[in-house]
Structures are given as C-alpha cells and as structure tokens.
Amino acid sequence: MKQTASKTLYAKTFINGKWMDGEGDLVTLTSPVDGNVLGSYQNSSLEQVELAIKSAKEVQKKWAEVPLLDKLDLLQKAHEIGKQYGEEIAQTITLEMGKTITEAREEVYELGISNIEHTIGEVQRFRGWTLPSTFERTNNKRIYVTHAPIGVISAITPWNFPISLAAEIIPYALAVGNTIVFKPSETTPFSGEWFVRLFDEAGFPPGVINLVHGKGDVGNKLVTHQDVRGVCFTGSAAVGEKISQAAGLRRTLLELGGNGPQIVMEDANLEEAVEAAVNGCFYNAGQVCTAAERVLVHESVHDDFVQLLIERTKKIRLGNPLEDDTQMGPLSSQNIVNKMNEHIEDAVSKGAHVVYGGGHDGLYYKPTILINCNQSMLLGKDETFGPIAPIIKFRTEGRSRRDCQRYSVWLNLFCLYIEPGRCLVYGRPS
C-alpha cells in the first residue's frame, strides 16, 4: 500500500492560550492504514495538568460573565474555521485510527463541527423555570430557578470518534460559561489538537479551553483534582466505573460501551433489517459504542436473514480507507484484532460456525458473520468492538413485543448519559 502521510505530525499541549511541548514521555504513533510512522507527541506532565486546571479555574468566572451573544459569536467563528479545515481534519482522523475517509468526513461535518452550530441554537433556548410558591397559600409569590455554570470541566474522549465525541461536550460546556481541560485519546492526539485549534483561532480567551495529553495518571488527575467540578468521559464501562468511584460528588457525564442487541422479529422487513445489521455491525469496522454487538433473529426468519446478510456483506469493499470507494478500513490497533480472534475462537469452541469472513491481513479484518451463537460465549456478553455479526436464534420473545420496543427506546434515550448499548427492534408493533 502506498505511503499515506506526506509529513510527520507533532502534537502539542495547549495551556492558557499557549502551545507548548509536553514535559512527559515521547510517544511515536504509526498509522493503522499502512504501518508507517505518522507522528509523535510528548505527554503532558502532571505539573502541566495542574497548570491547565489552574488556568481554567482563574478565567472561569470572567468567562461566565461574557454575554451569551458574544460567546456565540466566538462559537460561530470556530464553526466557520472548522468548515475550512474539514478535509484536513478528516484525513487526520483516517490516518490516526483507520476509519474510511467517507466516514471521517461524516464525523467532521455531520457529527463534529455541526455540533458547534447546534450549540448556538440550543443554548439560546436553554431556560430556567418559574414555579408557583408552595409554602404559602397565595398567588403573589413565585419561585425562580436558574442555571449556573459548574466551573472547570474535564473532557476525556476516546479514539473511535475523536472529533464528534469532543464536539458533543466542549461547545455546550463553553457556551454556558464553563471552562475546559481536554484530554483526547493517547492514540488520536492530532485530531484532538485540530479541534482545540478551531477555538484558539476563533479567539477564545486564554485559559477557557486547554489541551493535555497522557494516559491514566493524567486522566486520574483530571477526575480527582479539587478544582475540577465536572467530568465528562466516553469509553469502556470498566474505566467508567472507576471514574464514577473516584469522582465522588463531582458531576459526571459518562457514555460507556456495552453489548447492545439488534432484534429481528418474525414479521420484520428482512431487507431493512439486513441493512441495519450491516450498519450496526460494520460501520467504522464495528468500533462504535452503540454497535449492534449481537443480532437476535427469530427462528422463523433466521435462515433467510442469514443468507441475505451474507450476500450483502460480500459487497463490502475492505481496503485503503483513504480511497473514496472503500467501505471498511483497518482496525485501529492490534489489541482489537487480538480481541476479535479471541472472541471468534471462543465462540467456535462452543459450537458457533463462521459462515463468512473470520480472517484478517494485519489490521484489515474481514467483516465476519457467525451463526449458532449464544450468550454464554464471550461475544454474547462482552463488547467485541470489531466488525462481527454474531447471530443468535431465538424462539420465544421472553417479554412482550411492546415492552421490548419500549425497552429499546429507553436504551437509546439512556445512552445520552450512560451508554449500555443499542437495542434495535425490527417488526410491527403488536
């Protein structure tokens, strides 16, 4: 495969309006696209993290006093700058973590910088409440409930959607008067830097947004520091549980992974259900916290569904993610390849059959379909986070169809806060 990186990237730490080298270990990253060196960065020292939090705290009250319309003007500038750099940002995402350039563009334009624009509209409709007094029997008193900024917010985001997941937190937090210390994933620092540069170039005051790099020690400080009043984290359930315990009384917003199913009832439109499974299991090579980790199919339509899914999956073009017609790129790391292999081997040892895929060339893993799966297997209870469609046949629904559909709605709403996985139900309401 051809060389993809035209230059070696280098990411910096950003504190109190100044770009600087980190003071920690030097980290060199290779691209999952071709294995070539992509760039390097230095982790931020704990002293630099301390300085970033201090800078955010010192400016927070002044930032909260800035008129809302002035804040929104700055956000609008950041949005416009994001559109100008959109293609470069998308290519950086692809080179860093391997998603197709088409998916990267979707992330940048439809899920990422669009959230900055959404913030501008939504925050203008953000209001408190006026309530009648319930302490006295009179209509002459009212209770006014207003909202105030929390203070310094730490944002810790993962590698699979390095721009859009940051954009789900940072613009909204800034718009209502909070300040930010942002730590992107240690494997996607260049995308994280791009996002912060949008706010820097837009003219946000020094200290309002800060960028640090690092691993668990840096993340722990961002969770436990006395001046951090809110923690936003997207990642694994195991790490999320640790953050919840360490955060104490701080506000936390956790979006975590899970093992959410897609459910195909006996009266489902199989063509639509197959398209949903392809999207749910193979989008971003399955590296999505709301992926369809299991596909539960009613026995009466099981064979037809599997055949249609195999035929559709054969059409997926696996290859160089920088090419526009590629539909699935490499996995982000060898760790995910190892987990895919482990889950497939475990399933096969317990009676499952691979009916399509199952092999890989380096990080390029074929979209894989297994049948005869059950929930005692690793892939039936743990998050695989790769391009795998485990088919679990069922006979009885176990709960009423209406309850199941209500449950799916509840899951999708709940994922705004704590993401247990996506549950998609196909079939007519009873």
C-alpha positions as CSV (number, residue, x, y, z in Angstrom):
1,M,0.0,0.0,0.0
2,K,1.3,3.4,-0.9
3,Q,2.8,5.9,1.7
4,T,-0.1,7.9,3.1
5,A,1.4,10.5,5.4
6,S,3.0,13.4,3.4
7,K,4.6,14.8,6.6
8,T,5.3,13.7,10.1
9,L,2.8,15.2,12.6
10,Y,3.6,16.5,16.0
11,A,1.0,17.3,18.7
12,K,1.5,19.9,21.4
13,T,0.0,20.8,24.8
14,F,-2.2,23.9,25.0
15,I,-2.4,25.8,28.3
16,N,-3.6,29.3,29.0
17,G,-3.6,30.3,25.3
18,K,-0.1,29.0,24.6
19,W,1.1,26.0,22.6
20,M,4.0,24.2,24.2
21,D,5.8,20.8,24.2
22,G,4.7,18.3,26.8
23,E,7.2,17.5,29.5
24,G,6.5,13.8,29.8
25,D,7.4,10.8,27.7
26,L,7.8,11.0,24.0
27,V,5.2,8.9,22.1
28,T,5.6,7.8,18.5
29,L,2.5,6.7,16.6
30,T,2.2,4.6,13.5
31,S,-0.8,4.7,11.2
32,P,-3.1,1.7,11.1
33,V,-3.6,2.4,7.4
34,D,-0.1,1.3,6.3
35,G,2.0,0.9,9.4
36,N,4.2,4.0,8.6
37,V,5.2,6.4,11.3
38,L,2.5,9.1,11.5
39,G,3.9,11.4,14.1
40,S,4.8,11.9,17.7
41,Y,4.0,13.9,20.8
42,Q,5.1,14.3,24.4
43,N,2.8,13.5,27.2
44,S,1.9,16.4,29.5
45,S,3.5,16.3,32.9
46,L,1.3,16.3,36.0
47,E,2.6,19.8,36.7
48,Q,1.3,20.9,33.3
49,V,-2.0,19.3,34.0
50,E,-2.1,21.2,37.3
51,L,-1.3,24.5,35.4
52,A,-4.1,23.8,32.9
53,I,-6.6,23.3,35.6
54,K,-5.4,26.4,37.4
55,S,-5.6,28.4,34.2
56,A,-9.2,27.2,33.6
57,K,-10.2,28.0,37.1
58,E,-8.8,31.5,37.1
59,V,-10.6,32.6,34.0
60,Q,-13.9,30.7,34.5
61,K,-15.8,33.4,36.4
62,K,-14.8,36.1,33.9
63,W,-15.8,33.8,31.0
64,A,-19.1,33.1,32.6
65,E,-19.7,36.9,32.7
66,V,-19.2,37.3,29.0
67,P,-22.5,38.0,27.4
68,L,-24.1,35.0,25.7
69,L,-24.2,36.5,22.3
70,D,-20.5,37.2,22.5
71,K,-19.8,33.6,23.3
72,L,-22.0,32.5,20.4
73,D,-20.1,34.8,18.1
74,L,-16.9,33.0,19.0
75,L,-18.5,29.6,18.5
76,Q,-19.7,30.7,15.1
77,K,-16.2,31.6,14.2
78,A,-15.0,28.2,15.4
79,H,-17.6,26.6,13.2
80,E,-16.6,28.5,10.1
81,I,-12.9,27.7,10.7
82,G,-13.9,24.0,11.1
83,K,-15.5,24.0,7.7
84,Q,-12.4,25.5,6.2
85,Y,-10.2,22.8,7.7
86,G,-12.7,20.0,7.4
87,E,-10.9,17.9,4.8
88,E,-7.6,18.1,6.5
89,I,-9.2,17.1,9.8
90,A,-11.0,14.1,8.1
91,Q,-7.7,12.9,6.6
92,T,-6.0,13.2,10.0
93,I,-8.8,11.0,11.6
94,T,-8.4,8.4,8.9
95,L,-4.6,8.3,9.2
96,E,-4.8,8.1,13.0
97,M,-7.4,5.4,13.6
98,G,-8.3,3.9,10.2
99,K,-11.9,4.7,9.5
100,T,-12.8,5.3,5.9
101,I,-12.4,8.9,4.5
102,T,-16.1,8.9,3.9
103,E,-16.9,8.0,7.5
104,A,-14.3,10.6,8.6
105,R,-16.0,13.3,6.6
106,E,-19.3,12.3,8.1
107,E,-17.8,12.6,11.5
108,V,-16.3,16.0,10.8
109,Y,-19.2,17.7,9.0
110,E,-22.3,15.8,10.2
111,L,-21.4,14.9,13.8
112,G,-18.4,17.1,14.7
113,I,-18.4,20.8,13.7
114,S,-22.1,20.7,13.2
115,N,-22.4,20.3,17.0
116,I,-20.8,23.7,17.3
117,E,-23.6,25.1,15.2
118,H,-26.2,23.2,17.1
119,T,-24.9,24.6,20.3
120,I,-25.5,28.1,19.0
121,G,-29.2,27.4,18.5
122,E,-29.8,25.2,21.5
123,V,-28.2,27.4,24.2
124,Q,-30.5,30.3,23.2
125,R,-33.5,28.1,24.2
126,F,-31.9,27.0,27.5
127,R,-34.0,28.4,30.2
128,G,-34.8,28.0,33.9
129,W,-38.3,27.7,35.4
130,T,-40.9,29.9,37.1
131,L,-42.9,28.0,39.7
132,P,-45.7,28.9,42.0
133,S,-44.9,29.1,45.7
134,T,-46.0,26.1,47.6
135,F,-45.0,27.4,51.0
136,E,-47.9,29.9,51.4
137,R,-51.5,29.9,50.1
138,T,-51.1,32.9,47.9
139,N,-50.6,33.7,44.2
140,N,-48.4,36.7,44.9
141,K,-45.1,34.8,45.1
142,R,-43.1,32.9,42.5
143,I,-40.0,30.7,42.7
144,Y,-37.4,31.4,40.0
145,V,-35.0,28.5,39.2
146,T,-32.0,29.5,37.1
147,H,-28.8,27.6,35.9
148,A,-25.3,28.5,36.7
149,P,-22.0,27.1,35.2
150,I,-20.4,24.2,37.1
151,G,-16.9,25.6,36.8
152,V,-13.9,23.7,35.4
153,I,-14.9,20.6,33.3
154,S,-12.5,17.8,32.3
155,A,-13.3,16.2,29.0
156,I,-11.8,12.7,28.4
157,T,-12.6,11.3,24.9
158,P,-11.8,8.1,23.0
159,W,-10.1,7.3,19.7
160,N,-13.0,5.9,17.7
161,F,-14.8,9.3,17.2
162,P,-12.1,11.8,18.2
163,I,-13.8,14.9,16.8
164,S,-17.5,14.2,17.2
165,L,-17.4,13.0,20.8
166,A,-15.4,16.0,21.8
167,A,-17.9,18.2,20.0
168,E,-20.7,16.6,22.0
169,I,-19.2,18.1,25.2
170,I,-16.9,21.0,24.7
171,P,-19.0,23.6,22.7
172,Y,-22.0,23.1,25.0
173,A,-19.9,23.4,28.2
174,L,-18.2,26.6,26.9
175,A,-21.5,28.2,25.8
176,V,-23.0,28.1,29.3
177,G,-19.9,29.5,30.9
178,N,-17.7,26.6,31.9
179,T,-14.1,26.2,31.1
180,I,-12.4,23.0,29.8
181,V,-9.4,20.9,30.2
182,F,-9.5,18.4,27.4
183,K,-7.6,15.1,27.2
184,P,-8.1,13.2,23.9
185,S,-7.1,9.6,23.5
186,E,-3.4,8.9,23.5
187,T,-3.8,7.3,20.1
188,T,-5.6,10.2,18.4
189,P,-3.8,13.3,19.7
190,F,-3.6,15.0,16.3
191,S,-7.3,15.1,15.9
192,G,-7.7,16.4,19.4
193,E,-5.3,19.2,18.6
194,W,-7.2,20.1,15.5
195,F,-10.4,20.5,17.5
196,V,-8.7,22.8,20.0
197,R,-7.1,24.9,17.3
198,L,-10.6,25.8,16.0
199,F,-11.3,27.6,19.3
200,D,-7.9,29.1,19.5
201,E,-8.1,30.6,16.0
202,A,-11.6,31.8,16.7
203,G,-10.3,34.0,19.5
204,F,-11.5,32.3,22.7
205,P,-9.7,33.9,25.7
206,P,-6.6,32.2,27.2
207,G,-7.4,29.5,29.7
208,V,-11.0,28.9,28.5
209,I,-10.0,25.7,26.7
210,N,-6.9,23.7,27.5
211,L,-5.4,20.6,25.9
212,V,-3.3,18.0,27.7
213,H,-2.0,14.6,26.6
214,G,-1.3,11.4,28.6
215,K,-2.5,8.2,30.0
216,G,-4.1,7.0,33.2
217,D,-2.1,9.3,35.5
218,V,-3.2,12.4,33.6
219,G,-6.8,11.1,33.4
220,N,-6.8,10.4,37.2
221,K,-5.7,13.9,38.0
222,L,-8.5,15.3,35.7
223,V,-11.0,13.3,37.7
224,T,-9.8,13.8,41.2
225,H,-8.4,17.4,41.3
226,Q,-10.2,19.5,43.8
227,D,-10.7,22.4,41.3
228,V,-12.4,20.1,38.7
229,R,-16.1,20.3,39.2
230,G,-17.4,18.1,36.4
231,V,-16.1,15.1,34.5
232,C,-17.2,14.0,31.0
233,F,-15.9,10.7,29.8
234,T,-16.6,8.4,26.9
235,G,-15.0,4.9,26.9
236,S,-15.2,1.5,28.4
237,A,-17.6,0.5,31.2
238,A,-14.7,-0.7,33.3
239,V,-12.9,2.7,33.2
240,G,-16.2,4.5,33.6
241,E,-16.9,2.6,36.8
242,K,-13.5,3.6,38.2
243,I,-14.2,7.2,37.2
244,S,-17.6,7.2,38.9
245,Q,-16.0,5.9,42.1
246,A,-13.1,8.4,42.0
247,A,-15.2,11.4,41.1
248,G,-17.1,11.4,44.4
249,L,-19.6,14.3,44.5
250,R,-18.4,15.8,41.2
251,R,-20.9,16.0,38.3
252,T,-20.2,13.2,35.9
253,L,-21.4,12.5,32.4
254,L,-20.5,9.0,31.3
255,E,-21.1,7.4,27.9
256,L,-19.9,3.8,28.1
257,G,-19.7,0.8,25.9
258,G,-21.9,-2.3,26.2
259,N,-23.3,-5.3,24.4
260,G,-26.5,-4.0,22.9
261,P,-28.5,-6.2,20.6
262,Q,-30.4,-5.8,17.3
263,I,-33.6,-7.9,17.5
264,V,-35.3,-9.2,14.3
265,M,-38.8,-10.4,14.8
266,E,-40.7,-12.9,12.7
267,D,-42.6,-10.2,10.8
268,A,-39.6,-7.9,10.1
269,N,-38.8,-6.5,6.7
270,L,-35.7,-8.5,6.2
271,E,-34.1,-6.2,3.6
272,E,-34.3,-3.3,6.0
273,A,-33.1,-5.5,9.0
274,V,-30.1,-6.6,7.0
275,E,-29.1,-3.0,6.1
276,A,-29.5,-2.1,9.8
277,A,-27.2,-5.1,10.7
278,V,-24.6,-4.1,8.2
279,N,-24.6,-0.5,9.5
280,G,-24.8,-1.6,13.1
281,C,-22.1,-4.3,12.9
282,F,-19.7,-3.0,10.3
283,Y,-19.8,0.8,10.4
284,N,-16.4,2.1,11.4
285,A,-15.3,-1.5,11.3
286,G,-17.6,-2.2,14.3
287,Q,-15.7,0.2,16.5
288,V,-18.7,2.0,17.8
289,C,-20.0,2.2,21.4
290,T,-23.6,1.9,20.1
291,A,-22.8,-1.0,17.7
292,A,-25.1,-4.0,17.2
293,E,-22.9,-6.4,19.2
294,R,-25.4,-9.2,18.9
295,V,-28.1,-9.9,16.3
296,L,-31.1,-11.8,17.8
297,V,-33.1,-13.3,15.0
298,H,-36.4,-15.2,15.3
299,E,-36.1,-18.8,14.2
300,S,-38.8,-18.5,11.5
301,V,-36.8,-15.9,9.6
302,H,-33.3,-16.9,10.7
303,D,-32.1,-18.8,7.6
304,D,-33.4,-16.2,5.2
305,F,-31.9,-13.3,7.2
306,V,-28.5,-15.0,7.4
307,Q,-28.4,-15.7,3.6
308,L,-29.4,-12.1,2.8
309,L,-26.8,-10.8,5.3
310,I,-24.0,-12.9,3.8
311,E,-24.9,-11.7,0.3
312,R,-25.0,-8.1,1.4
313,T,-21.7,-8.4,3.4
314,K,-19.9,-9.8,0.4
315,K,-20.4,-6.4,-1.3
316,I,-18.5,-4.5,1.4
317,R,-15.2,-3.3,0.0
318,L,-12.4,-3.6,2.5
319,G,-9.2,-1.7,1.7
320,N,-7.3,1.6,1.8
321,P,-9.5,3.9,3.8
322,L,-8.2,7.0,2.0
323,E,-9.8,5.8,-1.2
324,D,-13.4,7.2,-1.7
325,D,-14.9,3.8,-2.7
326,T,-13.6,1.9,0.3
327,Q,-16.4,0.9,2.6
328,M,-14.4,-0.5,5.5
329,G,-10.9,0.2,6.7
330,P,-8.5,-1.4,9.1
331,L,-9.0,-1.9,12.8
332,S,-7.4,0.8,14.9
333,S,-4.9,-1.5,16.7
334,Q,-3.5,-5.0,17.2
335,N,-5.3,-5.2,20.5
336,I,-8.7,-5.1,18.8
337,V,-7.5,-7.7,16.3
338,N,-6.5,-9.9,19.2
339,K,-9.9,-9.5,20.9
340,M,-11.7,-10.3,17.6
341,N,-9.6,-13.5,17.3
342,E,-10.2,-14.4,21.0
343,H,-14.0,-13.9,20.7
344,I,-14.3,-15.9,17.5
345,E,-12.1,-18.8,18.8
346,D,-14.2,-18.9,22.0
347,A,-17.4,-19.0,20.0
348,V,-16.3,-21.7,17.6
349,S,-15.1,-23.8,20.5
350,K,-18.6,-23.6,22.0
351,G,-20.4,-24.6,18.8
352,A,-20.6,-21.4,16.7
353,H,-19.9,-21.5,12.9
354,V,-18.2,-18.8,10.9
355,V,-20.3,-18.5,7.7
356,Y,-18.5,-15.5,6.3
357,G,-15.1,-13.8,7.0
358,G,-13.1,-14.6,10.0
359,G,-9.7,-13.8,8.6
360,H,-7.5,-10.8,8.5
361,D,-4.4,-9.3,6.8
362,G,-2.7,-7.4,9.5
363,L,-5.2,-4.9,10.9
364,Y,-7.5,-5.4,7.9
365,Y,-10.2,-7.7,9.3
366,K,-12.9,-9.1,7.0
367,P,-16.4,-8.4,8.1
368,T,-17.4,-11.6,9.9
369,I,-20.7,-13.4,10.4
370,L,-21.2,-16.3,12.9
371,I,-24.3,-18.5,13.5
372,N,-25.2,-20.8,16.3
373,C,-24.1,-18.2,18.8
374,N,-25.4,-17.9,22.3
375,Q,-25.0,-15.6,25.2
376,S,-22.6,-17.8,27.2
377,M,-19.9,-17.0,24.6
378,L,-17.6,-14.0,25.0
379,L,-19.1,-12.3,22.0
380,G,-22.6,-12.8,23.6
381,K,-21.7,-11.0,26.8
382,D,-18.7,-8.8,26.2
383,E,-18.2,-5.9,23.8
384,T,-16.1,-7.1,20.8
385,F,-15.7,-3.7,19.3
386,G,-14.9,-5.1,15.8
387,P,-16.6,-6.0,12.5
388,I,-18.5,-9.1,13.7
389,A,-22.2,-10.1,13.4
390,P,-23.0,-12.9,15.9
391,I,-26.4,-14.3,15.0
392,I,-28.4,-15.7,18.0
393,K,-31.5,-17.6,17.1
394,F,-34.5,-17.3,19.4
395,R,-37.9,-18.9,19.5
396,T,-39.8,-17.1,22.2
397,E,-39.7,-13.4,22.9
398,G,-39.2,-13.6,26.6
399,R,-41.1,-10.3,27.1
400,S,-44.0,-8.8,25.2
401,R,-43.1,-7.1,21.9
402,R,-44.4,-3.8,23.1
403,D,-42.3,-4.0,26.2
404,C,-39.3,-4.9,24.1
405,Q,-39.8,-1.8,21.9
406,R,-40.3,0.4,24.9
407,Y,-37.0,-1.0,26.3
408,S,-35.2,-0.2,23.0
409,V,-36.5,3.4,23.3
410,W,-35.3,3.6,26.9
411,L,-31.9,2.4,25.9
412,N,-31.5,4.9,23.2
413,L,-32.5,7.7,25.5
414,F,-30.4,6.5,28.3
415,C,-27.3,6.3,26.1
416,L,-27.2,10.1,26.2
417,Y,-25.9,9.7,29.8
418,I,-24.7,6.1,30.3
419,E,-24.4,4.0,27.2
420,P,-25.3,0.4,27.8
421,G,-25.5,-0.5,24.1
422,R,-28.0,0.0,21.3
423,C,-31.1,-2.2,21.1
424,L,-32.8,-2.0,17.7
425,V,-36.1,-3.9,17.2
426,Y,-37.5,-4.8,13.8
427,G,-41.0,-5.9,13.4
428,R,-44.5,-4.4,13.5
429,P,-46.0,-3.3,16.9
430,S,-48.4,-5.8,18.4
